[in-house]
């Protein structure tokens, strides 16, 4: 993830690395398949899904939504600041994004803990199978995004990024935004929609 020079800032380009964009497309396709499967199975037993859905903590889900959106905003601000040669501000924004991601993980772990304490797990019913599968898969994507941001923070701190040298930061931002987008679809689908 060492910094790479941009050939010309005047040329329009897809921000970030093409390989990561391909990974993002693959991840989005995988989640789309999972979301579609969830919708089909839900349609086969809406009463079970509605009753099970009522046990979810919507307030934590909403807080997590705002945390990821806030994290995305911080990542955008970090890339802007570093692009304007304000490395200190960029570092603070990157750390703030990571704090949002870590808070998301804490709330999600609390939510999982409450389910396990209530005797609810993957085998309880089909709704909870999908709940743990979808949110757990997303949980690991948040961890991956946080590792990505931590590496970018280190390189930023070292001074490797700045005006004209944003390629890796844009790549990390694209991955973070994918994780955010997935939750924005997942939250209403699993927590709210009847």
GULOFI-809784 format. One record per residue (C-alpha): residue number from 1; residue in one letter; chain; y, z, x. Coordinates in nm, 2 decimals. Layout:
<rs>
i NUM	aa A	ch A	y Y	z Z	x X;
...
</rs>
This chain:
<rs>
i 1	aa X	ch A	y 0.00	z 0.00	x 0.00;
i 2	aa X	ch A	y 0.23	z -0.06	x 0.29;
i 3	aa X	ch A	y 0.56	z -0.22	x 0.18;
i 4	aa X	ch A	y 0.59	z -0.60	x 0.17;
i 5	aa X	ch A	y 0.91	z -0.80	x 0.20;
i 6	aa X	ch A	y 1.01	z -1.01	x -0.10;
i 7	aa X	ch A	y 1.08	z -1.37	x -0.01;
i 8	aa X	ch A	y 1.39	z -1.39	x -0.23;
i 9	aa X	ch A	y 1.53	z -1.16	x -0.48;
i 10	aa X	ch A	y 1.70	z -1.45	x -0.65;
i 11	aa X	ch A	y 1.36	z -1.61	x -0.76;
i 12	aa X	ch A	y 1.21	z -1.49	x -1.08;
i 13	aa X	ch A	y 0.88	z -1.32	x -1.02;
i 14	aa X	ch A	y 0.62	z -1.10	x -1.18;
i 15	aa X	ch A	y 0.70	z -0.76	x -1.05;
i 16	aa X	ch A	y 0.42	z -0.61	x -0.85;
i 17	aa X	ch A	y 0.10	z -0.74	x -0.71;
i 18	aa X	ch A	y -0.10	z -1.02	x -0.89;
i 19	aa X	ch A	y -0.43	z -0.84	x -0.82;
i 20	aa X	ch A	y -0.31	z -0.53	x -1.00;
i 21	aa X	ch A	y -0.18	z -0.74	x -1.29;
i 22	aa X	ch A	y -0.54	z -0.88	x -1.32;
i 23	aa X	ch A	y -0.68	z -0.53	x -1.32;
i 24	aa X	ch A	y -0.42	z -0.43	x -1.58;
i 25	aa X	ch A	y -0.53	z -0.73	x -1.80;
i 26	aa X	ch A	y -0.90	z -0.63	x -1.75;
i 27	aa X	ch A	y -0.82	z -0.26	x -1.85;
i 28	aa X	ch A	y -0.62	z -0.37	x -2.15;
i 29	aa X	ch A	y -0.91	z -0.60	x -2.26;
i 30	aa X	ch A	y -1.15	z -0.31	x -2.22;
i 31	aa X	ch A	y -0.94	z -0.08	x -2.42;
i 32	aa X	ch A	y -0.89	z -0.35	x -2.69;
i 33	aa X	ch A	y -1.26	z -0.38	x -2.72;
i 34	aa X	ch A	y -1.30	z 0.00	x -2.75;
i 35	aa X	ch A	y -1.01	z 0.02	x -3.00;
i 36	aa X	ch A	y -1.17	z -0.26	x -3.21;
i 37	aa X	ch A	y -1.51	z -0.09	x -3.20;
i 38	aa X	ch A	y -1.35	z 0.23	x -3.31;
i 39	aa X	ch A	y -1.19	z 0.05	x -3.60;
i 40	aa X	ch A	y -1.51	z -0.11	x -3.71;
i 41	aa X	ch A	y -1.71	z 0.22	x -3.69;
i 42	aa X	ch A	y -1.43	z 0.41	x -3.86;
i 43	aa X	ch A	y -1.44	z 0.16	x -4.15;
i 44	aa X	ch A	y -1.81	z 0.23	x -4.20;
i 45	aa X	ch A	y -1.74	z 0.61	x -4.26;
i 46	aa X	ch A	y -1.37	z 0.67	x -4.33;
i 47	aa X	ch A	y -1.43	z 1.01	x -4.49;
i 48	aa X	ch A	y -1.60	z 1.15	x -4.17;
i 49	aa X	ch A	y -1.33	z 1.01	x -3.95;
i 50	aa X	ch A	y -1.05	z 1.14	x -4.18;
i 51	aa X	ch A	y -1.20	z 1.49	x -4.20;
i 52	aa X	ch A	y -1.26	z 1.50	x -3.82;
i 53	aa X	ch A	y -0.92	z 1.37	x -3.74;
i 54	aa X	ch A	y -0.77	z 1.66	x -3.93;
i 55	aa X	ch A	y -0.90	z 1.89	x -3.66;
i 56	aa X	ch A	y -0.70	z 1.73	x -3.38;
i 57	aa X	ch A	y -0.38	z 1.89	x -3.25;
i 58	aa X	ch A	y -0.12	z 1.63	x -3.35;
i 59	aa X	ch A	y 0.16	z 1.83	x -3.19;
i 60	aa X	ch A	y 0.00	z 1.82	x -2.85;
i 61	aa X	ch A	y -0.07	z 1.45	x -2.90;
i 62	aa X	ch A	y 0.29	z 1.39	x -2.98;
i 63	aa X	ch A	y 0.41	z 1.60	x -2.68;
i 64	aa X	ch A	y 0.17	z 1.40	x -2.46;
i 65	aa X	ch A	y 0.32	z 1.08	x -2.61;
i 66	aa X	ch A	y 0.67	z 1.19	x -2.51;
i 67	aa X	ch A	y 0.55	z 1.30	x -2.17;
i 68	aa X	ch A	y 0.41	z 0.96	x -2.09;
i 69	aa X	ch A	y 0.72	z 0.78	x -2.22;
i 70	aa X	ch A	y 0.93	z 1.02	x -2.02;
i 71	aa X	ch A	y 0.72	z 0.95	x -1.71;
i 72	aa X	ch A	y 0.77	z 0.57	x -1.76;
i 73	aa X	ch A	y 1.14	z 0.62	x -1.79;
i 74	aa X	ch A	y 1.13	z 0.82	x -1.46;
i 75	aa X	ch A	y 0.93	z 0.55	x -1.29;
i 76	aa X	ch A	y 1.19	z 0.28	x -1.40;
i 77	aa X	ch A	y 1.47	z 0.50	x -1.27;
i 78	aa X	ch A	y 1.28	z 0.56	x -0.94;
i 79	aa X	ch A	y 1.24	z 0.18	x -0.88;
i 80	aa X	ch A	y 1.61	z 0.12	x -0.97;
i 81	aa X	ch A	y 1.73	z 0.40	x -0.74;
i 82	aa X	ch A	y 1.52	z 0.29	x -0.45;
i 83	aa X	ch A	y 1.63	z -0.07	x -0.50;
i 84	aa X	ch A	y 1.99	z 0.05	x -0.48;
i 85	aa X	ch A	y 1.92	z 0.23	x -0.15;
i 86	aa X	ch A	y 1.93	z 0.58	x -0.31;
i 87	aa X	ch A	y 1.60	z 0.70	x -0.17;
i 88	aa X	ch A	y 1.66	z 1.07	x -0.25;
i 89	aa X	ch A	y 1.72	z 1.00	x -0.61;
i 90	aa X	ch A	y 1.42	z 0.77	x -0.62;
i 91	aa X	ch A	y 1.20	z 1.04	x -0.47;
i 92	aa X	ch A	y 1.32	z 1.29	x -0.74;
i 93	aa X	ch A	y 1.25	z 1.04	x -1.01;
i 94	aa X	ch A	y 0.90	z 0.97	x -0.87;
i 95	aa X	ch A	y 0.83	z 1.35	x -0.86;
i 96	aa X	ch A	y 0.96	z 1.38	x -1.22;
i 97	aa X	ch A	y 0.72	z 1.11	x -1.33;
i 98	aa X	ch A	y 0.43	z 1.29	x -1.16;
i 99	aa X	ch A	y 0.53	z 1.62	x -1.33;
i 100	aa X	ch A	y 0.52	z 1.44	x -1.67;
i 101	aa X	ch A	y 0.17	z 1.30	x -1.59;
i 102	aa X	ch A	y 0.05	z 1.64	x -1.47;
i 103	aa X	ch A	y 0.18	z 1.81	x -1.78;
i 104	aa X	ch A	y 0.00	z 1.54	x -1.99;
i 105	aa X	ch A	y -0.33	z 1.63	x -1.81;
i 106	aa X	ch A	y -0.27	z 2.01	x -1.87;
i 107	aa X	ch A	y -0.21	z 1.96	x -2.25;
i 108	aa X	ch A	y -0.52	z 1.73	x -2.27;
i 109	aa X	ch A	y -0.74	z 1.98	x -2.09;
i 110	aa X	ch A	y -0.62	z 2.25	x -2.33;
i 111	aa X	ch A	y -0.70	z 2.03	x -2.62;
i 112	aa X	ch A	y -1.05	z 1.95	x -2.48;
i 113	aa X	ch A	y -1.10	z 2.33	x -2.41;
i 114	aa X	ch A	y -1.02	z 2.41	x -2.77;
i 115	aa X	ch A	y -1.27	z 2.15	x -2.89;
i 116	aa X	ch A	y -1.55	z 2.28	x -2.66;
i 117	aa X	ch A	y -1.47	z 2.64	x -2.76;
i 118	aa X	ch A	y -1.52	z 2.54	x -3.13;
i 119	aa X	ch A	y -1.86	z 2.38	x -3.04;
i 120	aa X	ch A	y -1.73	z 2.03	x -3.07;
i 121	aa X	ch A	y -1.85	z 1.77	x -2.82;
i 122	aa X	ch A	y -1.96	z 1.41	x -2.79;
i 123	aa X	ch A	y -2.27	z 1.47	x -3.00;
i 124	aa X	ch A	y -2.09	z 1.64	x -3.30;
i 125	aa X	ch A	y -2.03	z 1.31	x -3.48;
i 126	aa X	ch A	y -1.92	z 0.95	x -3.43;
i 127	aa X	ch A	y -1.55	z 1.03	x -3.45;
i 128	aa X	ch A	y -1.58	z 1.28	x -3.17;
i 129	aa X	ch A	y -1.79	z 1.04	x -2.97;
i 130	aa X	ch A	y -1.50	z 0.80	x -2.98;
i 131	aa X	ch A	y -1.23	z 1.07	x -2.95;
i 132	aa X	ch A	y -1.38	z 1.19	x -2.62;
i 133	aa X	ch A	y -1.47	z 0.84	x -2.50;
i 134	aa X	ch A	y -1.12	z 0.70	x -2.56;
i 135	aa X	ch A	y -0.91	z 0.99	x -2.46;
i 136	aa X	ch A	y -1.14	z 1.07	x -2.16;
i 137	aa X	ch A	y -1.12	z 0.72	x -2.03;
i 138	aa X	ch A	y -0.75	z 0.73	x -2.07;
i 139	aa X	ch A	y -0.74	z 1.07	x -1.90;
i 140	aa X	ch A	y -0.90	z 0.92	x -1.58;
i 141	aa X	ch A	y -0.64	z 0.64	x -1.59;
i 142	aa X	ch A	y -0.36	z 0.89	x -1.59;
i 143	aa X	ch A	y -0.53	z 1.05	x -1.28;
i 144	aa X	ch A	y -0.54	z 0.71	x -1.11;
i 145	aa X	ch A	y -0.18	z 0.64	x -1.19;
i 146	aa X	ch A	y -0.08	z 0.98	x -1.05;
i 147	aa X	ch A	y -0.27	z 0.92	x -0.73;
i 148	aa X	ch A	y -0.09	z 0.58	x -0.71;
i 149	aa X	ch A	y 0.25	z 0.75	x -0.76;
i 150	aa X	ch A	y 0.17	z 1.02	x -0.51;
i 151	aa X	ch A	y 0.10	z 0.75	x -0.24;
i 152	aa X	ch A	y 0.41	z 0.56	x -0.33;
i 153	aa X	ch A	y 0.61	z 0.89	x -0.31;
i 154	aa X	ch A	y 0.48	z 0.94	x 0.04;
i 155	aa X	ch A	y 0.58	z 0.59	x 0.15;
i 156	aa X	ch A	y 0.91	z 0.63	x -0.01;
i 157	aa X	ch A	y 0.97	z 0.96	x 0.16;
i 158	aa X	ch A	y 0.88	z 0.79	x 0.49;
i 159	aa X	ch A	y 1.15	z 0.53	x 0.42;
i 160	aa X	ch A	y 0.92	z 0.23	x 0.38;
i 161	aa X	ch A	y 1.08	z 0.12	x 0.06;
i 162	aa X	ch A	y 1.43	z 0.01	x -0.02;
i 163	aa X	ch A	y 1.64	z -0.28	x -0.13;
i 164	aa X	ch A	y 1.43	z -0.59	x -0.10;
i 165	aa X	ch A	y 1.12	z -0.39	x -0.03;
i 166	aa X	ch A	y 1.00	z -0.28	x -0.38;
i 167	aa X	ch A	y 0.68	z -0.48	x -0.42;
i 168	aa X	ch A	y 0.44	z -0.18	x -0.40;
i 169	aa X	ch A	y 0.67	z 0.03	x -0.62;
i 170	aa X	ch A	y 0.68	z -0.24	x -0.88;
i 171	aa X	ch A	y 0.31	z -0.26	x -0.87;
i 172	aa X	ch A	y 0.27	z 0.12	x -0.92;
i 173	aa X	ch A	y 0.53	z 0.11	x -1.20;
i 174	aa X	ch A	y 0.33	z -0.17	x -1.38;
i 175	aa X	ch A	y 0.01	z 0.04	x -1.36;
i 176	aa X	ch A	y 0.19	z 0.35	x -1.49;
i 177	aa X	ch A	y 0.34	z 0.15	x -1.78;
i 178	aa X	ch A	y -0.01	z 0.02	x -1.87;
i 179	aa X	ch A	y -0.13	z 0.38	x -1.89;
i 180	aa X	ch A	y 0.17	z 0.47	x -2.11;
i 181	aa X	ch A	y 0.11	z 0.17	x -2.34;
i 182	aa X	ch A	y -0.25	z 0.25	x -2.39;
i 183	aa X	ch A	y -0.16	z 0.60	x -2.50;
i 184	aa X	ch A	y 0.11	z 0.46	x -2.74;
i 185	aa X	ch A	y -0.17	z 0.27	x -2.91;
i 186	aa X	ch A	y -0.44	z 0.54	x -2.88;
i 187	aa X	ch A	y -0.24	z 0.82	x -3.02;
i 188	aa X	ch A	y -0.17	z 0.68	x -3.36;
i 189	aa X	ch A	y -0.51	z 0.51	x -3.38;
i 190	aa X	ch A	y -0.71	z 0.83	x -3.32;
i 191	aa X	ch A	y -0.47	z 1.10	x -3.43;
i 192	aa X	ch A	y -0.27	z 0.96	x -3.72;
i 193	aa X	ch A	y -0.40	z 0.65	x -3.89;
i 194	aa X	ch A	y -0.59	z 0.71	x -4.21;
</rs>
